[in-house]
Amino acid sequence: MTFQTQLRIPGPTPLPERVVRSMSRPMIDHRGPEFAAILAEITDGAKRVFKTSNDLLLLTSSGTGGLESSVANLVSPGDEVIVALCGNFGERFAALAAAYGANVVRLEFEWGQPVDPDDLAKVVERHPNAKVVLLTHNETSTGLTNPLRELARVAREAERIVVVDGVSSISSIAIETDAWGIDVAVSGSQKGWMAPPGFALVSVSERAWAQQAKARSPRFYFDWKEAKAWAEKGMTPFTPAVSVAFALQEGLRMLEEEGLERVYERHARLARATQSGLRAMGFQLFAQEGYRSNTVTSAVPPPGVDVAAFRKLLDQKYGVVIAGGQGKMNGKMVRVGHLGAVADGDVVQVLWAIEQVLEELDVAPAEGRGVAAATASLQGVPA
């Protein structure tokens, strides 16, 4: 029996057929009116998803490029920068700031535990010269969503510039960029936007622009001022990923057709089902309860499971691709993505395949417990 590949990593995510077809369009002039119309549609649609009236810049890069742009445009060498972190992507944000010569103040929590707003308030108070605070909304290395609204409020009330890594959350988990006082928010096209990798989406507030005018880090490709000036002419400063723009345009249309609130509810429903199914099969959920992500579930397998062998068999025999752990959790954890174009049946299929692999590895019998638990969750039956 052969199976269609189920790509269930935290990103890149599966592409809907509509998005795939959109990329088969002939190439166009990236300096012409057709691209200008696409850029305008993407920008306006993304603002609605970000819930912002601020400038929205499209940069041809991965999400990390968008994060680097925030450091390059807001930080001068020698500046104190506060980074709140509880996983691998928070570590990356801290490393990024350090690469630009920042004096990084680390507020660090155990992996799987959320950043505490009260602790952030204490650090902010102790470091009055740190004008920029870097936050991670959804930490995919641990399957955890931080309490962003509260964290942003703490930093904003202290009159700091609030920068948010929303690469794996925005478009899948609710965010209120303006209402929550977020100055810069960054996302990536390859996540819940249902497009391939290739674009970073960056919202920039007036406060952030004022800081950008003072910052002295070197910048060229990621210069926000250039990106804004060219966007006003319907273009990007440099050659954009035009085919990805076709895809992002179509992905945005699909998001708005479904409706953002329904998109968020679907992700929450699939997360609960995945968590229920894995728990029923003996997996231990890694992230703290109450802060588990709606886009990726992290779990420690039952005793005796070799993570590498487990993932290999799952892929080669059943066509299900899931992620392993990162950093210090490498080889100790699995991560199941359920963001973007994912439906109830996809989750059930993935959990069924996991059951089969556990049996083949002589870890647990395939008794249907995971599928039953997930199905009950999807039907709204209490656990």
C-alpha positions as CSV (number, residue, x, y, z in Angstrom):
1,M,0.0,0.0,0.0
2,T,1.3,3.5,-0.8
3,F,0.3,6.7,1.0
4,Q,0.3,10.3,-0.2
5,T,2.9,12.1,1.9
6,Q,1.5,13.8,4.9
7,L,3.9,16.7,5.6
8,R,3.3,17.4,9.3
9,I,6.3,19.5,10.3
10,P,6.0,23.0,11.8
11,G,6.8,24.4,8.3
12,P,7.1,24.5,5.4
13,T,3.4,23.4,5.4
14,P,1.4,21.5,2.8
15,L,0.3,23.6,-0.2
16,P,-3.4,23.5,-1.2
17,E,-4.0,22.6,-4.8
18,R,-5.3,26.1,-5.5
19,V,-2.0,27.5,-4.3
20,V,0.0,25.0,-6.4
21,R,-2.0,26.0,-9.5
22,S,-1.5,29.7,-8.8
23,M,2.3,29.2,-9.1
24,S,2.0,27.8,-12.6
25,R,1.1,31.2,-14.0
26,P,3.6,32.7,-16.5
27,M,6.3,35.0,-15.1
28,I,5.5,38.7,-15.0
29,D,7.4,41.9,-14.8
30,H,8.2,42.7,-11.2
31,R,8.3,46.4,-12.1
32,G,5.0,46.3,-13.9
33,P,1.4,47.1,-13.0
34,E,0.4,43.4,-12.6
35,F,2.9,42.8,-9.8
36,A,2.0,46.2,-8.2
37,A,-1.6,45.0,-8.0
38,I,-0.6,41.7,-6.4
39,L,1.7,43.4,-3.9
40,A,-1.1,45.8,-2.9
41,E,-3.6,42.9,-2.4
42,I,-1.1,40.9,-0.3
43,T,-0.2,44.0,1.8
44,D,-3.8,44.9,2.4
45,G,-4.8,41.3,3.2
46,A,-1.8,40.8,5.5
47,K,-2.7,43.9,7.4
48,R,-6.1,42.5,8.1
49,V,-4.6,39.3,9.4
50,F,-2.0,41.1,11.5
51,K,-4.8,43.4,12.7
52,T,-2.8,46.5,12.1
53,S,-3.0,49.8,10.3
54,N,0.8,50.1,10.5
55,D,3.1,49.7,7.5
56,L,3.4,46.2,6.2
57,L,6.6,45.3,4.4
58,L,7.2,42.2,2.2
59,L,10.8,41.0,2.2
60,T,12.0,38.2,0.0
61,S,13.6,36.0,2.6
62,S,12.8,33.4,5.2
63,G,11.1,34.4,8.4
64,T,14.6,34.7,10.0
65,G,15.4,37.3,7.4
66,G,12.4,39.3,8.7
67,L,13.7,38.9,12.3
68,E,17.2,40.0,11.2
69,S,15.6,43.1,9.5
70,S,14.1,44.1,12.9
71,V,17.5,43.9,14.6
72,A,19.3,45.7,11.7
73,N,16.8,48.5,11.7
74,L,16.3,49.0,15.4
75,V,19.5,48.2,17.1
76,S,22.9,50.0,17.2
77,P,26.1,48.3,18.2
78,G,26.5,48.4,22.0
79,D,22.8,48.8,22.6
80,E,21.2,46.8,25.4
81,V,18.5,44.6,24.1
82,I,16.2,42.4,26.2
83,V,15.4,38.9,24.8
84,A,12.8,36.8,26.5
85,L,13.3,33.1,25.5
86,C,12.2,29.6,26.3
87,G,13.3,27.6,23.3
88,N,15.5,27.3,20.3
89,F,13.9,30.1,18.3
90,G,14.3,32.5,21.2
91,E,17.9,31.5,21.3
92,R,18.2,32.4,17.6
93,F,16.7,35.8,18.2
94,A,19.3,36.4,21.0
95,A,22.1,35.2,18.7
96,L,20.8,37.6,16.0
97,A,21.0,40.5,18.3
98,A,24.4,39.6,19.5
99,A,25.6,39.3,15.8
100,Y,24.8,43.0,15.4
101,G,26.8,43.9,18.4
102,A,24.0,44.3,20.9
103,N,24.5,43.8,24.6
104,V,22.0,41.0,25.0
105,V,20.1,40.8,28.3
106,R,18.7,37.2,28.5
107,L,15.5,36.5,30.3
108,E,15.6,32.7,30.1
109,F,13.0,30.0,31.0
110,E,13.1,26.2,30.9
111,W,12.2,24.8,27.6
112,G,8.5,23.9,27.7
113,Q,7.7,26.7,30.2
114,P,6.3,30.1,29.2
115,V,7.9,33.4,29.7
116,D,6.5,35.0,32.9
117,P,5.3,38.6,32.4
118,D,6.1,39.5,36.0
119,D,9.7,38.4,35.5
120,L,9.9,40.4,32.3
121,A,8.7,43.5,34.2
122,K,11.5,43.1,36.7
123,V,14.1,42.8,34.0
124,V,12.7,45.8,32.1
125,E,12.8,47.8,35.3
126,R,16.5,46.8,36.0
127,H,17.6,47.8,32.4
128,P,16.2,51.2,31.7
129,N,18.6,51.7,28.8
130,A,17.3,48.7,26.9
131,K,14.9,50.3,24.4
132,V,14.1,47.1,22.4
133,V,12.5,43.9,23.7
134,L,12.5,40.8,21.5
135,L,9.7,38.3,22.2
136,T,8.8,34.9,20.6
137,H,5.0,34.4,20.3
138,N,5.0,30.7,19.3
139,E,8.0,28.6,20.2
140,T,7.9,25.7,17.7
141,S,10.9,24.0,19.2
142,T,8.9,23.2,22.3
143,G,5.3,23.5,21.0
144,L,4.5,26.4,23.3
145,T,2.7,29.7,22.8
146,N,3.8,32.5,25.1
147,P,1.3,34.9,26.7
148,L,2.0,37.6,24.2
149,R,-0.6,40.1,25.1
150,E,0.6,40.3,28.7
151,L,4.3,40.3,27.7
152,A,3.8,43.1,25.1
153,R,1.8,45.1,27.7
154,V,4.7,44.9,30.2
155,A,7.2,46.1,27.6
156,R,5.0,48.8,26.1
157,E,4.0,50.3,29.4
158,A,7.7,50.7,30.1
159,E,7.9,52.6,26.8
160,R,10.1,50.0,25.1
161,I,9.9,48.9,21.4
162,V,8.1,45.6,21.3
163,V,9.3,43.2,18.6
164,V,7.6,39.9,18.1
165,D,8.6,36.7,16.3
166,G,5.2,35.6,15.0
167,V,6.7,33.5,12.2
168,S,4.8,30.4,13.1
169,S,1.7,32.0,14.7
170,I,0.4,34.9,12.7
171,S,-2.4,33.6,10.4
172,S,-3.0,30.5,12.6
173,I,-3.2,31.9,16.1
174,A,-5.0,35.2,17.0
175,I,-2.9,38.3,17.3
176,E,-3.9,42.0,17.7
177,T,-0.8,43.8,16.6
178,D,-2.1,47.4,17.2
179,A,-4.4,46.7,20.2
180,W,-1.6,44.8,22.0
181,G,0.9,47.5,21.5
182,I,3.3,45.5,19.2
183,D,5.6,47.7,17.3
184,V,7.1,45.1,15.0
185,A,5.6,41.7,14.1
186,V,7.2,39.2,11.8
187,S,5.7,36.2,10.0
188,G,6.8,33.9,7.2
189,S,4.9,32.7,4.1
190,Q,5.7,29.0,4.6
191,K,3.6,28.7,7.8
192,G,-0.2,29.3,8.2
193,W,-0.2,31.4,5.0
194,M,-0.2,28.2,3.0
195,A,2.5,29.4,0.6
196,P,6.1,28.2,0.0
197,P,9.1,29.7,1.8
198,G,10.2,33.0,0.3
199,F,8.6,36.0,1.9
200,A,8.9,37.6,5.4
201,L,6.0,39.8,6.3
202,V,6.9,42.6,8.7
203,S,4.6,45.2,10.3
204,V,6.3,48.4,11.5
205,S,4.7,51.0,13.8
206,E,5.4,54.7,14.0
207,R,7.4,54.2,17.1
208,A,9.5,51.6,15.4
209,W,10.1,54.0,12.5
210,A,11.3,56.7,14.9
211,Q,13.8,54.2,16.4
212,Q,14.8,53.1,12.9
213,A,15.8,56.6,12.1
214,K,18.2,56.6,15.1
215,A,19.7,53.1,14.9
216,R,23.1,52.8,13.4
217,S,23.6,49.1,12.5
218,P,24.7,48.5,8.9
219,R,21.9,47.5,6.6
220,F,21.3,47.2,2.9
221,Y,19.1,44.4,1.7
222,F,16.9,44.6,4.8
223,D,16.7,48.4,4.9
224,W,13.0,49.1,5.9
225,K,13.2,52.6,4.5
226,E,14.1,51.3,1.1
227,A,11.4,48.7,1.3
228,K,8.7,51.2,2.2
229,A,9.8,53.7,-0.5
230,W,9.7,51.1,-3.2
231,A,6.4,49.6,-1.9
232,E,4.8,53.0,-2.4
233,K,5.7,52.7,-6.1
234,G,4.2,49.2,-6.2
235,M,7.5,47.4,-6.2
236,T,10.2,45.9,-4.0
237,P,13.8,47.3,-3.9
238,F,15.2,44.0,-5.3
239,T,13.8,41.1,-7.3
240,P,11.0,39.5,-5.3
241,A,10.1,35.8,-5.3
242,V,7.3,36.4,-7.8
243,S,6.0,32.8,-7.9
244,V,5.7,32.9,-4.1
245,A,3.8,36.1,-4.4
246,F,1.3,34.3,-6.6
247,A,1.0,31.7,-3.9
248,L,0.7,34.1,-1.0
249,Q,-2.0,36.0,-2.8
250,E,-4.0,32.8,-3.2
251,G,-3.3,31.6,0.3
252,L,-4.6,34.9,1.7
253,R,-7.7,34.6,-0.4
254,M,-8.3,31.1,1.1
255,L,-7.8,32.5,4.6
256,E,-10.4,35.2,4.1
257,E,-12.9,32.9,2.5
258,E,-12.7,30.6,5.5
259,G,-12.8,33.6,7.9
260,L,-10.0,34.2,10.4
261,E,-12.1,33.2,13.5
262,R,-12.9,29.9,11.9
263,V,-9.2,29.5,10.9
264,Y,-8.2,30.0,14.6
265,E,-10.9,27.7,15.8
266,R,-9.9,25.0,13.4
267,H,-6.3,25.2,14.5
268,A,-7.3,25.0,18.2
269,R,-9.5,21.9,17.4
270,L,-6.8,20.1,15.6
271,A,-4.3,20.8,18.3
272,R,-6.6,19.4,21.0
273,A,-7.2,16.3,18.9
274,T,-3.5,15.7,18.3
275,Q,-2.7,16.2,21.9
276,S,-5.5,13.8,22.9
277,G,-4.3,11.1,20.4
278,L,-0.7,11.3,21.4
279,R,-1.4,11.2,25.1
280,A,-3.6,8.1,24.6
281,M,-0.7,6.3,22.9
282,G,1.6,7.0,25.9
283,F,3.4,10.1,24.7
284,Q,4.1,12.8,27.3
285,L,3.2,16.3,26.2
286,F,6.2,18.6,26.6
287,A,4.8,22.1,26.8
288,Q,3.1,23.3,30.0
289,E,-0.6,22.8,30.0
290,G,-2.5,26.0,29.2
291,Y,0.3,27.2,26.9
292,R,0.4,24.4,24.3
293,S,0.6,25.6,20.8
294,N,-2.3,25.4,18.3
295,T,0.2,25.0,15.4
296,V,2.6,22.3,16.6
297,T,2.4,19.6,19.3
298,S,5.7,18.5,21.0
299,A,5.8,15.2,22.9
300,V,8.3,12.8,24.4
301,P,7.7,9.3,23.1
302,P,7.0,6.3,25.3
303,P,10.1,4.5,26.8
304,G,12.0,2.5,24.3
305,V,11.3,4.5,21.3
306,D,14.3,5.5,19.1
307,V,13.1,8.8,17.7
308,A,15.2,8.6,14.6
309,A,14.1,5.1,13.8
310,F,10.5,6.0,14.6
311,R,10.4,9.0,12.3
312,K,12.2,7.0,9.5
313,L,9.7,4.2,9.5
314,L,6.7,6.6,9.8
315,D,8.0,8.4,6.6
316,Q,9.1,5.5,4.5
317,K,6.2,3.1,5.2
318,Y,3.3,5.4,5.9
319,G,4.3,8.7,4.2
320,V,4.0,10.7,7.3
321,V,6.7,13.3,7.9
322,I,7.0,14.8,11.4
323,A,9.8,16.7,13.1
324,G,12.2,15.7,15.8
325,G,13.5,17.8,18.6
326,Q,15.9,20.7,18.2
327,G,18.9,21.7,20.2
328,K,19.1,20.0,23.6
329,M,15.9,18.1,22.8
330,N,17.4,16.5,19.6
331,G,16.6,12.8,19.7
332,K,14.3,13.1,22.7
333,M,11.1,14.6,21.2
334,V,8.8,14.5,18.3
335,R,6.9,17.5,17.0
336,V,3.7,17.1,15.0
337,G,2.7,20.2,12.9
338,H,-1.0,21.0,12.4
339,L,-1.0,24.4,10.8
340,G,-2.0,25.7,7.4
341,A,-4.0,23.6,5.1
342,V,-4.9,20.8,7.6
343,A,-8.2,19.1,8.2
344,D,-9.7,16.7,10.7
345,G,-9.0,13.7,8.6
346,D,-5.3,14.6,8.2
347,V,-4.8,14.4,12.0
348,V,-6.6,11.1,12.3
349,Q,-4.5,9.6,9.5
350,V,-1.3,10.8,11.1
351,L,-2.3,9.3,14.5
352,W,-3.3,6.0,12.9
353,A,0.1,5.8,11.2
354,I,1.9,6.5,14.5
355,E,-0.1,3.6,16.1
356,Q,1.1,1.3,13.4
357,V,4.7,2.3,13.8
358,L,4.6,1.8,17.6
359,E,3.3,-1.7,17.1
360,E,5.9,-2.5,14.4
361,L,8.6,-1.3,16.8
362,D,7.2,-3.5,19.5
363,V,6.5,-0.5,21.7
364,A,2.7,-0.7,22.0
365,P,-0.1,-2.6,20.3
366,A,-2.1,-0.8,17.7
367,E,-5.4,-0.8,19.6
368,G,-6.8,2.3,18.1
369,R,-6.6,4.3,21.3
370,G,-4.9,7.3,19.6
371,V,-7.4,7.5,16.8
372,A,-10.3,7.0,19.2
373,A,-9.2,9.7,21.5
374,A,-8.6,12.2,18.6
375,T,-11.9,11.4,17.1
376,A,-13.7,11.9,20.4
377,S,-11.9,15.2,20.7
378,L,-12.9,16.3,17.2
379,Q,-16.5,15.4,18.0
380,G,-16.5,17.5,21.2
381,V,-16.6,14.5,23.6
382,P,-14.8,15.4,26.9
383,A,-11.6,13.5,27.6
